[in-house]
Every structure is written in C-alpha cells, then in structure tokens.
Amino acid sequence: MSEIDPERARLKLRTDNKGWKKWGPYLTERQWGTVREDYSQSGYAWGSTTHDMARSKAYRWGEEGIGGISDNKQHICFAFAFWNHKDHILKERFFGLTPSESNHGEDVKEIYFYQDSTPTHSYQKMLYKYPQTAFPYESLVKESTKRSRQEPEYELLDTGIFDNDAYFDITIEYAKADEQDILIKVTVENRSKEAAPITVLPTIWFRNTWSWGYEKYKHKPTLTGVENSSIEIHHSLVGHFHLYADHPDELLFCDNETNLERLYKTPNPTPYTKDGINDYIINKNNESVNPKKTGTKASVKYDDIIPANGQKVYRLRFTNTTTNNPFADFDTLWEKRMQEADEFYAPLQKGITDEKLKSIQRQSYAGMLWSKQWYYYNVFEWLKGDPSTPKPEGNRKTGRNSTWKHLYTSNILSMPDKWEYPWFAAWDLAFHTLPLARLDPDFAKRQLSVILREYYMHPNGQIPAYEWSFSDVNPPVHAWATWKVYEIDKETNGGVGDTVFLERIFHKLLLNFTWWVNLKDKNGNNIFGGGFLGMDNIGVFDRSADLPTGGHLEQADGTGWMAMYCLNMLRIACEISLKNPVYQEMASKFFEHFLQISGAMQFMGDNKLNLWDDGDKFFYDMLHKENGDAELLKIRSMVGLIPLFAVEVLTPELLEKLPAFKRRVEWVLKNRPDLASLVSSWHHHGKGDSRLLSTLRGHRMKMILRRMFDENEFLSDFGVRSLSKYHKEHPYKFTHEGGTIQVDYTPAEATGDMFGGNSNWRGPIWFPMNYLILDSLEKFHGYYGTDFKVEFPTHSGQMVTLQEASEGVAKRLLSLFLPDANAKIPMYGEYEKFQKDALFNKNHLFFEYFDGDTGKGLGANHQTGWTGLISEIIRHLHKVAE
C-alpha cells in the first residue's frame, strides 16, 4: 500500500476539531445584524447592531473579520484591516446592505474569493479586491433604497469604482508550520497605473468573555508589545503565544470593549475602546490607543506606497514557541505546505484535464472549508439576558426561539454563507456534507451528528431549522445526507463503511421521523403538511403561517419528502442489519410505512381526493377548507417534482443477506395486494427480482419527466427551474373574499415582498434541488437500465436513457460557470469586468441561485455551501466520461 500524503496523514491523527484543526477560518464575516446580538425590544436584529455600530461594540456571541482565523472556541482571533487613505473608516469588516436598505434583501457589497484550503487549514488562501478611491458606502445605500423590487440590485461594480483598475488585489494566506505555529502572508498588488498608498493592519484580539457577568478572571487575557517587533499573547485557557511581525512600522493597542460614549452617550470604563485603532489612524487621535502597548486588541501597522503595477509582501508568524529568528525557515515551510495542498487534491482531481474545471472544483472546495465558523448560542442565557447588562424586555421570554431553551451550541459548523447567512441552518448543512465528505469524512460525519445531539434537537424530536426561527420546518433531508456521506466515506475508506456512525445517526433520526408523523400528518392519513419546507416563495400562501382561508394544506412536497425519508431510513436500516440483524425489524417498519404513504398519494379516503391531477399529469398541494371542501392549488412548481426523490432499489443480493426482512417483504406483497401494486419488480436473468420502491413508476413518472424536460416548462439551459415557465403566459390566480393572489413565472429576483427578505424561489435554478433530481435519475436508471427512455431536448428528438438525461441536466448546471458560444460566462451576466478581465474571472463565485432564463448568478454570492455541489457534479461527469 502506498504511503498517504501528509495532509491525509494529519487528518488521521484525530477526528475532532483539535490538533491540526485547532486553528482555522472560524471567524464569521458578519456578526452584526444577527439574532444572537439582538437584545432590542422590537426584535429587529438588523437595527440592534448595525454596520456603523460594529466597529465600536464588543460582541457577546462571536467575532468577525476579513480573512480571519481563530482557535476552535474563538478565544484568540486574528484578521486583517486595511485603509486606502480615502475612506472615513478602516476596512475591518465587509460592508453590505440590510433588508430594508436593499430592494432584494440583505446583500454583501464587496468582491472577494476563497481560492484554496486544505481540510486541516495547513494552507489556505483568499483574495480581496479593495478599491483605492473612497468606498461608496453612502451611494450603495442611497441607490439601492431607491430601487423597486422590479429592478436589479445595485452592485459594487455598478458604481464604476473598478472601471480604471484603481484597486488593490490583497491576497491573504496562511501556512501552518505545526499545530500551533502559523505562518501568515498578505500580498498587496496595485492594479493601477499610478502609485497608491495603503495601510495594512494585521490585528489580533480576544473575544470578550469578561464583560457579561459570568466569568471571573484571576488573570484577564492580555496582549503586550515587545519592542516594535512582536506581541505576546497570554490567555489562561488557550496558552502563551507570540505574534512576530517582519519589520512593522508600529504596534497599536486598545481594548475589545464597547465605546459606550459613542453609542449610548454614557462614560467609558476605559479610554482605549474597540474602535481605538480606527480613531488613531483615521481621526489622528493619539489618545485612543494605549501608550503602554498593552490591551485586549492590537494591530501591527504597515504604511506603504505601492508602485504602479507593483506589489508588497508582509509576513507574520503566530506561534506558541519563542524564537529569535521567526522568519528563517518561513519560505521553505511555505513552499512545502503549498506543495502538500497540491498533493492532497491530486487524487480528487485525477483524470480531469480541463484546467478550468479543476479550478472551479478546487475553489468550490476552498469555499466549503473557508465557510467553517465557530457558532455559539446559549438560548437560555440569551433569553434571560446577562447579569451585567440591562435586562431584555419581558416579551422576549415568549418571543423568538423561546421554546428552545435547551439549545446550546458551541461548535465548528459549516455556514451557508459567512456574510449573508452566518448562522446555523440545518437543511443547508445537510447538502454541505457531501462535498465535505470528499475532503474530510470525519468532519462531514460530525456535522450531521452534532445537529442531532440532545442540546440541538428539541426534546419532541424536531431538528432546529435556523437562527431566525428554530421552530420553522425544513425538508427532512438529513437521512438522505447521512446515507450519501456514508457511501462517500465507504468509497474513500476502501469499501469499509462506518456503521457505528450510521447507527448513532439512525437513533436520532428515528426521533425526528416520529415528530413528523405525530405533528405534520394532520388527519393521520399519511399525507403531510409541514409549512415552509424551503419553498418560501413558490406558492399562494406563506406556508409557515396560518392560512388566510382557514383550514389546512396537504402538501405534495411534504408527503414526497416523507416518502423519501422512509426510503432513506429503510436503506440505512438494511445496511446496519448486515452487522446487527435486529435492525431488520426497523427495515420492515419503514418498508411498510413507505407503502402507506405511497398508497395515500395515489388516493386519499372514500371520496378519492388525490394529490395527483390526472388531467394535468402533475402533483399539487391540496387546500382543505373549514367547510369541508377541498381543492388542488394548480401551480406547476418544484413542489410537484419532489415525489421523484422518493426512490430506492432493493436488490436480490441485499434481500438474501437479510432473511427476516425478506420474509416480511414477501408477506406484505402476498397478503396486501393493494400495497403490492405499489412495488415494481424486475426479473434479471440469473439474479431474480429487484424491487423498485418509488412514489412514481411507469406512466406517472414519464408524465413528470416529460414536464421536467420540457424547455417551455421546467428545463432551462442552466438546469431545472423551481417554477414552470408555463406560468409566464398562464399565471395562477387564487381568489378569496374578493381578493386575488397571483403566482407567475419570475425567473430572477422576487418582484414582491409577500414572504419578506430575499425570498427568490419563484422560477430560478436552485442547486440542491437539481442535485436531488440528478441523484434520483441515477437510481431510476440503476433499476430500469437502458430499456427506459425519455425525450431530452439536446438530443434532437432522440430518446435517451435516464442516465443520459441526468448527464444532460448536469452539463447545463456546469454551463453556468463556463464561457458559452459567445465567450460569455452566464452567471456573470452583464458585468464586463467578470466577462473579460482575467484578474476577475479566473476566480469563481458560487451564487445562491441563478436566473431561470439567462443563468445570471443571484442572491448570496459565496453560497458555496450548496452551490458547492458543483464539485460533485464535475466529479460525476468525469466518472461518466471514463
């Protein structure tokens, strides 16, 4: 057996977030405007702590920074600040708009890219493009506020600030010499034809844990300057470190304490507040930094004029060792870590010869790894307030997240986007785990395990949804993600599967499944509601709220998700049963439960109410009114495609290994002919019967696929739309009490604020759902083989296999990132800088969603969490090509 590369060897040393993973990119990019920092009476988090307040206010629950790192509990933090000698504040944090300032919800207004990272963060790299002229804070707000929902967002490029290349490319890199010895490099490149000044401020500070009335420190953490070359760091919990700087101009010190005078007009306990370094540099206030060179926040200051088209490199070293020459081996170690990063990625990209595809895939992996964040939220303490701060208003006790007092998070979690969504989001995280499992299977498995622990999951079995409302209902995709991660890990581990992981997760998922059955099957008929389920702008109503009509919804997607959940649990139970036969009973339970749900989707009750409309050949939600009437809400949306996801194949080989389960399957098929008709069998010569479990078979599946692969309906040039284009010419209208609600095809940003925020699912391309479609098509192909064919547009009317159709969708998704016949990259739309300038387009953004007609990237633009699934799609297409 060949020796594994150094990075994989480091991963095998331990499976937790310690050792080589003790330090990483665990700072968020936006702590202001989060629920956790909101102690206001109104509960409006965006106004409780604003961007303007952020430089002056000590945070309670976490820290933010540009290109930052911290230890795994965020006690010691390090990040960068910059000043272009034009701005009215230091660039210490990325700027963006709140929902009330932007016409399409919160939006970061900066340009930056995650370029590289290894799983242990032994090497990592990102790029920030910093304008040399005054950053247009005011104009971004002013112009965005003026724009309507019908207009596009006003972006940083729209201001013209990059038109003459008057900007710096700032590359931030880290390379670990050892577990607690980190080399730091920042390279500033002047892209202008004129020399330009810049101040670079590598900054180190302690998260404030001492101001809230809980912790009594005998020895408060301290930073102390040593001559003008290093900072000593003392922290009782983390240890003793040095930050060595290569020929700095100055060391500056203040305290990570709120500037009470600036924010609240009350006296400060210290003259050296959190914004002291900002005031020293911007306002020339010599009294805002500590002349004794001590504090809890400190910056290394570099002032330079960067020549036209020139560059300057700054080096630092953060280490728990003492040395007289910290930079002697710097370059040698640096090259070694970069080489090891290449060695790590080589087998993951084996055989991919297209450099563009390799770049997209590696940067998507980098984004996944940079998007880790230490997430801290003790809901009990947050609700009652802190001893040393004013008590929250009384309505807080019954307001947001008040039923989640048990929830206590203090973990490294994968964030959806560290500026737009820098908070816990359970169903996003499920999709993140697939690419993460390629890089670091143990981390991926821990992500799924942690959100199901007793201090996350509600005692009633509900999985917390997301920070803004833990009680909201997300699609139950975690069993699916668990199985996918298990398969990836098994493949990586030479065919040996971690059934202990499966068994641990299975028990917790069983609690969650029971919560769904007890609370979301309103009439006990195996037809499910659920509410939100990720489809927040795709229907007539806000499904998380009470219906304006009264009554309740029975949801095609809720029922489809639960059928899928059953099959995922069935497959997991079968796998565990191969080692522990007692789980065959659980496999039988989920086999029969799936049949009950699948049967209910066919016909419901004596009056034959049906989620399937035989005239339209499509699944719809059903509205049950208070007077007993019911009607289908005939919107052709992703809701009707989700039943496609409920598919599993039981092979004869598997059934032979599970005799008790096989007997039960055969008994049900023999004694319940009504249910037996829901299971397709396929006789394969020499192997016996394979069993297809699916809510769709034969005619219905062909009808669904016909709509899905129709370019006038769901199929876009860039993937599968979330709403049929049919509604562009035929909007759906629902009338109630004289008023009409209209649903029409909106391929890009939402044009109304019916559901608030940036709810944009009414038409665009959405990566997680497309990936589930690809996964389902592959399973169906595995059963039907080449005998089952469908029409797919790119094959000129020829019938294709389901595998070929899956490849067709995958290629359309990939085309979002690649130049088309006109040399235009669809996701970058009309922005010429990204279309033609190699300094921009050699880097890749990973948008939240994409215009259903043009492919333009929209929403959060670092949503590597689920758009990072492009790495799996590239891998899939490559394997197919082989």
Secondary structure, DSSP 8 states (H G I E B T S, - for coil): -----HHHHHHHH-SSS-GGGSEES-SBS--TT-STT---SS--HHHHS-HHHHTT---SS--B-EEEEEETT-SEEEEEEEE-SSSSS-B-S--EE-TTTSTTS-EE--EEEEEEE-TT-SEEEEEEEEESS---HHHHHHHHHH--TTS----GGGGTTTTT--EEEEEEEEEEEETTEEEEEEEEEE-SSS-EEEEEEEEEEE---SSSSS---SS--EEEEETTTEEEEEETTTEEEEEEESS-SEEEEE-S---HHHHHS---S-SS-TTHHHHHHHS--GGGS-TT-EESEEEEEEEEEE-TT-EEEEEEEEESS--S-TTTTHHHHHHHHHHHHHHHHHHHTTT---HHHHHHHHHHHHHHHHTEEEEEEEHHHHHH--TTS----GGGGGSTTTT-TT-EEEEEEE-SBTTTB-S-BHHHHHHHHHHHHHH-HHHHHHHHHHTTSTTTS-TTS----BTTBTTS-----HHHHHHHHHHHHHHHTTT---HHHHHHHHHHHHHHHHHHHHHH-TTSSS----S-TT-TTSSSS-TTS--TTSSEEE-HHHHHHHHHHHHHHHHHHHHHHTT-GGGHHHHHHHHHHHHHHHHHHH-BTTTTB-SEETTTTEE-EEEE-TTS-EEEE---BGGGTGGGG-EEEE-HHHHHH-HHHHHHHHHHHHH-HHHHTTEEEEEETTTEEEEEEES--HHHHHHHHHHHT-TTTTEETTEEBSB-THHHHS-EEEEETTEEEEE----SS-SS-TT-TT---SS-B-HHHHHHHHHHHHHHHHHHGGG-EEE-GGGTT-EEEHHHHHHHHHHHHHGGGS--TTS--GGGTT-HHHHH-HHHHTS--B-SEE-TTT--EES-SB-HHHHTTHHHHHHHHHHHH-
